[in-house]
Amino acid sequence: MRLAAIDIGSNSIKVVVVEAERSDAFDVLASDRETVRLGQETLVKKHISNAAMQRAIACLAQFRSLAETHGVEQTVATATAFLREADNADEFIRVIERETGLRVDVLSGLEEARLIGLAASHGCTEKEVTGLNSEKSLNSEKSLNIDIGGGSTEISIFRNDEPLLLRSINVGAVGLTDRFIRSDPPAPDELDAMRAEIRVALQPHVSEFLRCGWNFVTATSGTAMTIGVALNNVMPPASSTVTLAQLKALVAKLAAFTIAERQTIAGIPAQRADIIVAGAVVMEEVMSALGIEALRTCDWSLREGVIIDRLRARGTSAEGAAIR
């Protein structure tokens, strides 16, 4: 069975096409992403511009064509924070369906957290990553995952692929940049105001996460992966581990650079150079608030979670699902 999942996010649109050959695995046939910035201004003005709609439609038509080329049986398109905020979300969904034939499912914040956490519990907690000695011990562990998107941050705790705690927090790299960053490089008072906003948003959730507890921590999506790659380039040897001390040093460096200077750092794509400071500050504040000294980055996220969830819904066990 071949499936495609399209993630229409605040910063980028991403697609993955997979084939589920067995009940316990799927192969990735194709994947792609394009920075469309649907959340830019939308998260502040609560309205999707015509220009943003046209960028999205062009990208989605291309991704649907990619899926059809691989003979998929079903394409699942989901949208996240920016569409939850937009006052013309219904119009946007109608235009997408009319122009591309795709039906878009707008995820709630908690459903987004569940699907991302499901992906992380499968793809980010292998024994070689966690250092655990047996499958039994792996399954008994609690994993906390942090996913920093363009418009929101999803934090989850899972055990045995089942959610124990899910939270969606309305702070993200694109929205925070639009609201607080006016200077290049950002001024100290802009960074202070942004940090204050993040702390206020996190504060109601800290105690419940601490009460639940966890055994290891992962971080998914573009911000986390960019930070991991950038740290490997400025602080070798290469590792998927990000420590809080490393992150604080990187944030200070990035915040002192202009956007153009950030683009010269290996691992920071040009299209992410303007929002990486806000994203990295969110990660730093989450780690600090929860007392996390180190985490592992992982490239599984919402798309993979959607695939696993659909396999389950179709009666195909996703137990132990893995990309080969």
TAKASUL-V186540 format. One record per run of one state. SS is the DSSP state (h for helix, s for strand, l for the rest). FROM is the first residue (numbers start at 1). LEN is the number of residues. If there is no record, write none. Layout:
BEGIN
SS	FROM	LEN
SS	FROM	LEN
END
This chain:
BEGIN
l	1	1
s	2	7
l	9	3
s	12	11
l	23	2
s	25	11
l	36	6
h	42	4
l	46	4
h	50	20
l	70	4
s	74	6
l	80	1
h	81	5
l	86	3
h	89	12
l	101	3
s	104	3
l	107	2
h	109	15
l	124	3
h	127	4
l	131	4
h	135	6
l	141	2
s	143	6
l	149	4
s	153	7
l	160	2
s	162	8
l	170	3
h	173	8
l	181	7
h	188	25
l	213	3
s	216	5
h	221	14
l	235	6
s	241	3
h	244	13
l	257	2
h	259	4
l	263	7
h	270	3
l	273	3
h	276	15
l	291	3
s	294	5
l	299	3
h	302	12
l	314	9
s	323	1
l	324	1
END
